[in-house]
Amino acid sequence: MTAKTPRSDKTPSARYLDTDAAVTEWLTAAKSARRLALDTEGASFHRFVDRIYLLQLSTDGAHAVVDPLSIKPPALLGAMIEDPKVEIVFHDADYDLRLLHQDYGWNVRNVFDTRVAAQLLGIKAFGLAALLEAYFGVKLDKKHQRADWSMRPLTADMLDYAAQDTIHLLGLRDELHGQLVKKGRLAWAQEEFERLESVRWASDDSANGFLRVKGARDLTRRELAVFRELVQWRDGAALKLDRATFRVVSNEVLIEAAKAHPASKESLGNIKGMPRGILERSHQEILAAIDRGLAVPDADLPKFPKSPRWDRDPEFDHKVGALKAVRDAAATRLELDPGVLCSRERMEAVARMLPGKPEEILEIPEFRRWQVGELGAEFVRVLEPWRKKESPYRD
């Protein structure tokens, strides 16, 4: 990592824009910019329906915090975001990209993600606060990390906190870009950024979302049916209240209720963690949900989908171990986190494939060209004995 770049003691200020006219004026002045730092604030910790409650924008010469609740969708911003000639700089872009697509239908065409860049450089502390302190000596106050950005009015302190997420982002981008070029890894980053450009909002599969809850696999199929009904009731209540689900009733409480399937308000109240207010207002609805789960016919009880079945391979762990040794040695040489270089899941896919050529590995979803360039030849080499043994006529 390079030494800290000197910065002025005076932090640039950002304009707060909450009218269509003010937003249009700022974006008109910024429309010639060839790059834009962007961040969003949601409220998933507080609200059931997540959306953008604040937009932070920075060009090389101006900074703004936009209140999207008080304006029409800013078409000029959408035009900048979707212009492939304008680089949009994020830190940890995935969530922002999904919200921009969900709320406005915008698809970013030219991404630079400082978190991805930092990871590809082998920087262990790749959070924005850590990077800004390391490069610029800027210390971000974390007191509003879990603030409710849906509240209005927002305090001046909250707006200042939000603005810091983009004020230094273009400078950070330049530092990391320079290091990527120096290390010969810019092409790696560009491949990752291209993949981010295809990120879209996708609604959760609410019908089967209950199966992914921690603890659900410990339930019997009957208890799972009760749990499904309880989750559907809770999510419906959270939607009406526009409140995060855990702020209504936690998954842990619903798991316990599914196991105990109480039949009265009193027994329901004995479940540890059951909110008193919810118990008083909604005990009849909760008990009805439990009854619906208990009434599901045996033939219709929910069950977990079967995992893909692979032919039993007594050598499989040895193959993955050989690949892991290659990966770990390369990660040490490249000074990268091993998981960034190649995940275990991808190594398992390579072990099942037994590729004869490095380029065959690109048939595995999510494998990057840069990863194949660094690992492909050695992966093929260490798997060659198994490949010849299992497919002696394949070449």
N, C-alpha and C positions, 0 to 999 in steps of 0.2 A: 504494500500500500504506500502511496506517495505521502509526503509530508502535508500537513494541513496548509491549505491555501488561505492566505490572509484575507480577511473580510472586514468591511467597515463595521465599526461598533454600532452604527445605526441600522437597525433592521428595516428593510423597505416596508412601507405600509400598503395595505390592500384596500380598495374601494368596496364598500358594501352596496350591492345593486339589488333593488327590490321593486323596480318598475320596468315596464317594457321599454320605455324611452331611454332609461339609463343603461340598460343591458344592450340595446341596439347601438347606442352611442359608443360604448366601450368596444363592442365587437366590430363595429365599423372601423374604428381606429386601429384595431388589431388584425384586420382581414389580410393585410399584406405580410403578416408574420409567416415564416416558413416552419415554425415549430411552436408548440403550445404545451405547457405542463398542465395536467388536469387531474383532479381528485374529486371524489364524491363522498358524501356522508349519508349513510342510511341509518336505520333505527331498528335493526332486527333484534337487538337486545331488549327492545321495549314494545315493538309493534308486531302484529301478526302479519300484515301485508308490508313487505319491505319495498321501499321505493327510494328515490333520490330526494333528500331533504335539503341538500346544500351542494353547490358546485363551486369548486375552487379552481381558478384559472390564472395562469401566469405566462406572459410572453417575456422576451428579453428586457422589455422596458416598462411593463405594467403588470399589476396584480389586481385580481378581483375575487370577491366572494359573492356568489349569486344565490338569491332565494328563489328557487323554482316554484314554490307554492304560490307566489304572488304575481307570477307572470305567465304569459303564453309560452308554449315551447319555443325556445330561441332558434329560429331557422338559420340564422347566420352562424351560430355555433355548430349546428348540424352540418352545414356546408363545409366548415373548416375541418371537422372531425372526419368527414367522408372524402376529403380531398387527399389523394395519394401523395401529393406534393408537400403536404403539411405533416410533419412528424409530431405525433401526439405522445408525450412523455408521461408515463405513470410510474408509481412504485407499487408493485404487486397488482398488476392490471386486471386479473381475471374477474374479480368481483365488480370492479367499475365497469368493465366491458359488458357484463351481463345486465347490470342495472341500466346502462345507457341503451342497450338493445330493448330491454323490457319496457322502459318508460317512454322512449322516443323512437324506437325502431332504427337507431343509428348504428352503423357498423364502421368501426375504425379501420382505415386502410393502410396506415403507416405507424406502427407501434414501436416505442422504445420503452422497455421495462427495466428500471434501475435495480429492482430486486433480482430479476433473472440475470442481469449483467453481473451483479455482485457475486451471485452463486457460481457463475461460470468462471469467475476470477479466483474462486476458492476462498472468498471472504466468509469467515465463519459467522460474524455478527452482521447479518444482512438486513436487519430491520432499519426502517428509515431513520429513526432517532440515532441508532448506533452509527450509521453511515454519515449522517450530517455532523455528528460530533467528531468522528474520526477524520473527516476530510476538511471540515470548515471550523471546527471548534464550537459549533452551534449546539446548544443543549435545549431540546424540546421538553416543555412541561407536559407531563402525561396525565394531568389531573382530569382532563375531559375525555379520556379514552373511551369511556362507556357512557358518555353523555346522551341524553335523549334529544337528538337533533330534530325531532318532529315538533318540539315545543316552540311556542312563539309567545312573546318575543325572545330571541336569543340575546344573551348578554354580550357586551362588548368584549369581554374576556374570552367567551366561547368563539366569537368570530375571529379574534386575533389568533387563537389556538388553531382554528381550522385553516387560516391563511398560511400558516407556517408549512403546511404539507406540500405546497407548490412553490413557495417563494424561492427556495434554494434548489428546486428539483432540476432545473435546466443546467445549473452549474454542476450538480452531481452527475448528471448525464454526461457532460463533457469530460469530467474526470474519469468516469468508468469507460467511456468510449475510447479515450486515449489509451487506457490500460488494455482494453480488448485488442486494439490494433497492435500494441507493443507485444502482446503475448500471442498474436496470431489467432485470436479466438473470435474475431468480429463475425466471421461467417457462421460460427456456432450460434452466436446471439441472434443473428439475422434469421436463422432457421427457426429458432424458438419464437421470435417475434412474429414471423409469418404464420405460425400455428395459432398464436394468440388472436390474430386477425379474424380467425374463423369462429371464435368463441361467441356463442349466442345464449340468450336466456332460455332455459328449459324448465317448464313447470315440473314440480316434484310429482312422482307417481303416488298420489295420496292414498289410492286404494290399497297399496301394498307397503306404504311407508312404515306402518307399524312393525313390519317384520325386521326393519333395520334398527330398531331401538335396542339399546344395550339392555340385556336381561331377557329379551323376548325368547331367545333360544332355550332358556331354562324353563319355559312354560310348557305344560301339556297342551295338546291341541284344543281341548275344551277351554282351558285357561286362556289360550291364545284367541279364541273366539270372543271371550269376554273382554280381553284387552283391546281387541279391534273395535268393539262397540264403545268402549270407554274413550279410546283415542278419537273416534269420530265425534262423540259428544263433546269432548274437550276442545277439539279443533274448531267445531262449530261455535262453541261459546267464545273462544278466543277471537274468531273472525268477527262476531257481533260486537265484541268489546274493542276490536283492533288492538289486541294486547298479545305480547309474545306468549306462546303456549305454556312455557314453564312458569309464567307469572299467573296463570290460571290454576293449573294443577300440574305438578311435575310428572315426568314419565315414571320415576321411581315410585311415586304414590300410586299411580295407575297400575303398575306391575303388582304391587302388594294387594291392591283391591281385586285384581284378576285372580290372584292366588286364593284370597280369602272369600271372595264373592259374598260380601255381607248382605243380609236381607233386611236390615233396618237402619234407620238414621243413627241409632246409638252405636251399632257395630261398625258402621261406616266411619263414625267419628273416632273410633278407637285406632284407626289406621294412622300410624305415625306420619306426620307431615301434612295431613289433610287440612287445608285452610279452613278456618272457622267460618269465614264469610261465605265461601263456596258451599260449605256444608249446610248452612242455614238457608241459603237462597236456592240451591240446586240439588238437594239430596234426593228429591223424587226423580229428577231426570237421571241422576247417576244410578240409582237403584233400577230404574227402567232399562238403562243400557246394560246393566249386569244381567237382568232377566232376559233380554234379547240374546245375549251371548250364550246363556245357559240353555236357551230354547233352540239353538241351531241344530238341525239334524246331524247325526254322526257323519253321514256321507258328505256333508257340506262343510265340515270343520276345516279351518284354514291350515295350511302346512307350508313349510319352507320349500322353495323350488330346489330341485336336485342340482347339485354342483356338477360341472362337466366331469364325465368319467373318463379316466385315462387308463390305458392298459397298464397293468401292474408292471413296474420296471424296477427290479432290485438294484439296478445300477444308477437310478435317477439321481439320488443324493450325491453320488460320486461325480456325476457329470456336472451338477450344479456347483459342487465344491471346486471342481477344476476351473469352471468359469469364474467363480468368485475369486479364486487365487489370481487369475489374470486381471480381473477388474480391480482388485485391491492394489495390486502392484502398479497398475496404470494410474490409479487414483493417487498413490503416493508420489509417483513420478510427476504427475500433472498438478499436484497440490490441490486436489479437488476432493470434496466430500464424496465417498463411494456411492452414496445413494443418488447424487446428482449425475454422476457418470453413467450409472446403469442400476436400475432397481432389481431386486431379487425376482420380482414377477417377470421382468423381461428376460432375465437369465434363465428362468425356468422354461419360458417359451422357446428360447434358443436350444436348451437341452432336449426338448421334445422334437424340435425340427431336425436336429443334426445336419446343419447346412454344409454343403460341399464347397460353397463359395461365399465370400463375405457379402456380396450383393443380395444373396438370398435372404439375409437377415432383415432386409428392408421390407419384406413381405409381412413381418410382424407389426401389427398396429402399434403406434406410439414410438417405434424405434426411429431415431434421428440419423440423418446421414453423417453428422459429425461423430456420433457415437460409433457407428460402423467403421468410420475412418480410424478411430483410435483403438477399437477393440476387435473389429471383425476378423482380421487375419489371424490373430492369436486365438480367438474363439474357435475358428475353424480348425486350427492346428491341434488344440488340446482335445477336441472332440473327434479327431480323425480316427483314433483306434476304435471307438465305439461305432462310428459310421461304417467303417470297413467290416466290422464284425456283424452288424445288424443288417447292412445292405451291401453285401460283397460285390454285387454286380452293378451298383449305382456309381456312376462317375460323370 
